[in-house]
Amino acid sequence: MAKLFVSRWYSTFLMGIALGVIAIPIVPAEAQNRLYNPDGIASNKEISDTLSEHDIPTGEGGFARDYYIQLEKGDQVAIDLTSDEFDTMIMLIADDGSTVAENDDAPDGTTNSLLFSRIVEDGKYIIRVRAFGETSGGKFNLKFTRLKPAK
């Protein structure tokens, strides 16, 4: 008799689920705390910031932080990234996600990064600050300079 009761209860329960009669609370997944929205950076202004585990994971054990800039065809740019706390790497990324240029170590033999590039298309670009390899990050200084062509 008990088996018959359990069998009928289970059948009724399954039928209720199939018909949507039984309410099962559905809890929405929590959204991330912040949306991807990189800060802008002005030419000839140095910023000081910190790269941390709260930034974009690179998939290589490190992290990255993005800044956007608006550039025009023919612009020549220099991007200087320095840190005493981690091995820096700098990337310039076009609006379509392609890498325009990148630099790991500056010509002075340090682990700082210095990148020069000539822009071939108008658009919004991303300057990506990242830690090389598995280094986690730390404080850094970033300077974007729009170079003037020689007259």
ROBA-493249 format. One line per field, with one value per atom (N, C-alpha, C): residue number from 1; residue in one letter; z, y, x. Coordinates in steps of 0.2 Angstrom, whole numbers. Example, Ala and Ser with C-alpha at 12.3 -4.5 7.8 and 13.67 -1.06 7.14 Angstrom:
2
k (1|1|1|2|2|2)
r (a|a|a|s|s|s)
z (39|39|39|35|36|39)
y (-28|-22|-16|-11|-5|0)
x (66|62|66|64|68|64)
***
This chain:
151
k (1|1|1|2|2|2|3|3|3|4|4|4|5|5|5|6|6|6|7|7|7|8|8|8|9|9|9|10|10|10|11|11|11|12|12|12|13|13|13|14|14|14|15|15|15|16|16|16|17|17|17|18|18|18|19|19|19|20|20|20|21|21|21|22|22|22|23|23|23|24|24|24|25|25|25|26|26|26|27|27|27|28|28|28|29|29|29|30|30|30|31|31|31|32|32|32|33|33|33|34|34|34|35|35|35|36|36|36|37|37|37|38|38|38|39|39|39|40|40|40|41|41|41|42|42|42|43|43|43|44|44|44|45|45|45|46|46|46|47|47|47|48|48|48|49|49|49|50|50|50|51|51|51|52|52|52|53|53|53|54|54|54|55|55|55|56|56|56|57|57|57|58|58|58|59|59|59|60|60|60|61|61|61|62|62|62|63|63|63|64|64|64|65|65|65|66|66|66|67|67|67|68|68|68|69|69|69|70|70|70|71|71|71|72|72|72|73|73|73|74|74|74|75|75|75|76|76|76|77|77|77|78|78|78|79|79|79|80|80|80|81|81|81|82|82|82|83|83|83|84|84|84|85|85|85|86|86|86|87|87|87|88|88|88|89|89|89|90|90|90|91|91|91|92|92|92|93|93|93|94|94|94|95|95|95|96|96|96|97|97|97|98|98|98|99|99|99|100|100|100|101|101|101|102|102|102|103|103|103|104|104|104|105|105|105|106|106|106|107|107|107|108|108|108|109|109|109|110|110|110|111|111|111|112|112|112|113|113|113|114|114|114|115|115|115|116|116|116|117|117|117|118|118|118|119|119|119|120|120|120|121|121|121|122|122|122|123|123|123|124|124|124|125|125|125|126|126|126|127|127|127|128|128|128|129|129|129|130|130|130|131|131|131|132|132|132|133|133|133|134|134|134|135|135|135|136|136|136|137|137|137|138|138|138|139|139|139|140|140|140|141|141|141|142|142|142|143|143|143|144|144|144|145|145|145|146|146|146|147|147|147|148|148|148|149|149|149|150|150|150|151|151|151)
r (m|m|m|a|a|a|k|k|k|l|l|l|f|f|f|v|v|v|s|s|s|r|r|r|w|w|w|y|y|y|s|s|s|t|t|t|f|f|f|l|l|l|m|m|m|g|g|g|i|i|i|a|a|a|l|l|l|g|g|g|v|v|v|i|i|i|a|a|a|i|i|i|p|p|p|i|i|i|v|v|v|p|p|p|a|a|a|e|e|e|a|a|a|q|q|q|n|n|n|r|r|r|l|l|l|y|y|y|n|n|n|p|p|p|d|d|d|g|g|g|i|i|i|a|a|a|s|s|s|n|n|n|k|k|k|e|e|e|i|i|i|s|s|s|d|d|d|t|t|t|l|l|l|s|s|s|e|e|e|h|h|h|d|d|d|i|i|i|p|p|p|t|t|t|g|g|g|e|e|e|g|g|g|g|g|g|f|f|f|a|a|a|r|r|r|d|d|d|y|y|y|y|y|y|i|i|i|q|q|q|l|l|l|e|e|e|k|k|k|g|g|g|d|d|d|q|q|q|v|v|v|a|a|a|i|i|i|d|d|d|l|l|l|t|t|t|s|s|s|d|d|d|e|e|e|f|f|f|d|d|d|t|t|t|m|m|m|i|i|i|m|m|m|l|l|l|i|i|i|a|a|a|d|d|d|d|d|d|g|g|g|s|s|s|t|t|t|v|v|v|a|a|a|e|e|e|n|n|n|d|d|d|d|d|d|a|a|a|p|p|p|d|d|d|g|g|g|t|t|t|t|t|t|n|n|n|s|s|s|l|l|l|l|l|l|f|f|f|s|s|s|r|r|r|i|i|i|v|v|v|e|e|e|d|d|d|g|g|g|k|k|k|y|y|y|i|i|i|i|i|i|r|r|r|v|v|v|r|r|r|a|a|a|f|f|f|g|g|g|e|e|e|t|t|t|s|s|s|g|g|g|g|g|g|k|k|k|f|f|f|n|n|n|l|l|l|k|k|k|f|f|f|t|t|t|r|r|r|l|l|l|k|k|k|p|p|p|a|a|a|k|k|k)
z (0|0|0|4|4|-2|-6|-12|-17|-17|-22|-21|-14|-12|-15|-14|-16|-24|-27|-34|-37|-34|-37|-35|-29|-27|-32|-34|-38|-45|-48|-54|-54|-49|-49|-49|-45|-45|-52|-55|-62|-67|-66|-71|-69|-63|-61|-64|-64|-66|-74|-77|-84|-86|-83|-84|-81|-78|-75|-69|-66|-60|-54|-53|-47|-48|-43|-43|-40|-44|-42|-42|-36|-37|-41|-46|-50|-48|-46|-44|-50|-52|-57|-55|-60|-59|-58|-53|-51|-57|-59|-64|-61|-65|-62|-60|-55|-51|-56|-61|-66|-73|-77|-84|-87|-93|-96|-99|-96|-98|-97|-101|-100|-100|-95|-95|-101|-102|-108|-105|-109|-107|-112|-110|-114|-116|-121|-124|-119|-118|-114|-107|-105|-97|-95|-90|-86|-81|-81|-76|-71|-65|-60|-59|-59|-57|-54|-53|-50|-54|-56|-59|-54|-54|-48|-51|-46|-48|-49|-48|-50|-57|-61|-68|-72|-79|-84|-84|-82|-83|-90|-90|-97|-99|-95|-97|-96|-95|-94|-87|-82|-75|-73|-77|-76|-77|-77|-77|-82|-85|-89|-87|-89|-89|-95|-97|-104|-103|-107|-108|-115|-117|-124|-126|-132|-135|-142|-144|-151|-155|-161|-165|-172|-176|-183|-187|-193|-198|-199|-199|-199|-192|-187|-180|-179|-176|-173|-166|-162|-155|-152|-146|-141|-135|-132|-126|-122|-116|-111|-105|-103|-97|-93|-86|-82|-75|-72|-65|-62|-55|-51|-48|-49|-46|-50|-57|-61|-68|-72|-78|-83|-86|-90|-97|-100|-107|-109|-115|-118|-125|-126|-132|-135|-141|-144|-149|-147|-150|-154|-161|-165|-163|-165|-163|-165|-170|-172|-168|-163|-159|-161|-167|-169|-166|-165|-162|-167|-166|-170|-168|-162|-160|-153|-151|-144|-142|-136|-133|-126|-125|-119|-115|-118|-114|-118|-115|-118|-120|-125|-127|-122|-116|-111|-107|-109|-105|-99|-97|-91|-93|-89|-90|-91|-92|-93|-101|-103|-110|-114|-120|-124|-131|-133|-140|-144|-150|-155|-161|-164|-169|-173|-180|-184|-186|-185|-186|-193|-196|-203|-204|-198|-199|-193|-194|-189|-185|-178|-174|-167|-163|-156|-155|-151|-150|-142|-141|-134|-132|-127|-124|-119|-119|-114|-110|-104|-99|-96|-96|-93|-90|-86|-83|-87|-89|-93|-89|-92|-89|-83|-78|-72|-67|-68|-63|-62|-56|-54|-55|-55|-56|-50|-50|-45|-48|-44|-47|-53|-57|-64|-66|-70|-73|-81|-84|-91|-94|-100|-103|-110|-113|-120|-123|-129|-132|-139|-142|-149|-152|-156|-158|-164|-164|-170|-175|-181|-187|-188|-190|-192|-197|-197|-203|-207)
y (-6|0|6|6|12|13|8|8|11|9|12|20|22|29|33|31|34|34|29|29|34|34|39|46|47|54|56|52|53|55|51|52|58|60|67|72|71|77|78|72|73|76|74|77|85|87|94|98|95|98|99|93|94|99|100|105|112|112|119|121|116|118|119|115|115|121|125|131|129|130|129|135|138|144|144|149|150|156|156|161|163|169|172|172|170|171|178|179|186|188|194|197|199|200|203|210|211|218|224|223|229|226|231|229|231|229|231|238|242|249|253|252|255|263|265|273|275|282|285|288|289|292|297|303|309|309|312|312|317|315|319|319|315|315|308|308|301|300|293|291|286|286|280|276|270|265|259|254|247|242|237|231|226|222|218|212|207|201|203|209|211|213|213|216|210|210|205|200|193|188|187|185|185|177|173|166|163|167|165|165|167|167|175|179|186|190|197|201|207|210|216|221|227|233|237|239|242|250|254|261|262|267|268|275|275|282|282|288|289|292|288|290|291|295|296|294|292|290|295|292|296|298|297|299|294|297|293|293|288|287|284|286|283|281|275|273|270|273|271|268|262|259|257|259|258|255|250|248|245|246|243|237|235|229|223|224|218|220|214|214|216|222|225|223|223|222|227|230|235|232|233|231|237|238|243|239|239|235|239|237|241|239|243|242|235|232|225|220|222|217|214|217|215|219|215|219|223|229|234|234|234|233|231|228|226|227|228|228|225|221|218|222|222|226|232|237|243|243|247|246|248|250|252|246|240|234|232|236|235|231|229|225|230|237|242|241|244|243|250|250|257|254|257|256|262|261|266|263|267|265|271|269|274|271|275|273|274|268|268|269|269|270|273|278|282|277|278|274|274|270|269|263|265|260|258|252|250|250|253|252|247|241|236|235|236|236|229|225|218|216|211|208|203|202|197|190|185|178|178|175|174|179|184|189|193|194|196|204|208|215|219|225|230|237|242|249|250|254|256|263|266|272|271|275|274|281|282|288|287|290|290|297|297|303|303|308|308|313|309|313|317|323|328|326|326|324|330|328|333|338|344|349|350)
x (4|0|4|10|14|18|19|23|18|12|7|6|6|5|11|17|23|23|21|21|16|10|5|7|10|13|18|23|28|26|21|18|14|11|7|12|18|23|26|28|31|26|19|14|14|14|14|19|25|31|30|28|27|22|17|12|13|19|21|16|13|8|12|17|21|26|26|31|37|43|49|53|55|58|65|65|71|74|80|84|89|88|93|100|104|111|113|118|120|125|123|128|134|139|146|145|149|148|149|153|154|155|152|152|159|161|167|166|170|169|176|181|187|187|192|192|196|195|198|205|210|216|218|220|221|229|230|237|241|248|252|251|247|245|247|251|253|248|246|241|245|243|246|240|241|235|238|234|236|232|236|234|233|227|226|222|221|217|210|208|201|200|206|205|204|205|204|209|207|211|214|220|223|223|222|222|229|234|241|243|238|240|241|241|241|235|235|229|230|225|226|221|222|217|218|212|211|209|212|210|209|204|202|205|207|209|206|204|202|207|209|214|212|216|215|220|218|223|229|235|241|244|240|243|249|254|259|259|260|259|265|266|271|267|268|264|270|270|276|272|274|272|278|277|283|280|284|282|288|288|293|291|284|282|280|280|279|282|283|285|280|280|275|275|269|268|262|263|258|256|249|246|242|242|237|233|226|221|216|215|210|203|198|191|189|191|189|192|197|200|207|209|215|221|227|232|236|237|240|248|249|256|257|262|263|271|272|279|280|285|286|291|297|303|305|306|309|316|318|325|330|328|333|335|333|335|331|326|322|316|312|305|300|301|296|294|289|287|286|289|288|286|280|278|277|279|278|274|269|265|262|261|258|251|246|239|237|234|232|224|220|213|210|205|202|198|198|194|195|192|193|198|203|208|208|211|212|219|221|228|227|230|230|236|236|241|240|246|246|252|252|258|260|266|269|269|267|267|262|264|260|261|264|265|258|256|250|248|253|252|255|252|255|254|257|257|260|258|261|259|263|262|262|257|255|255|259|258|257|252|251|252|256|258|257|253|252|258|262|268|267|270|270|274|272|276|281|287|293|291|292|290|296)
***
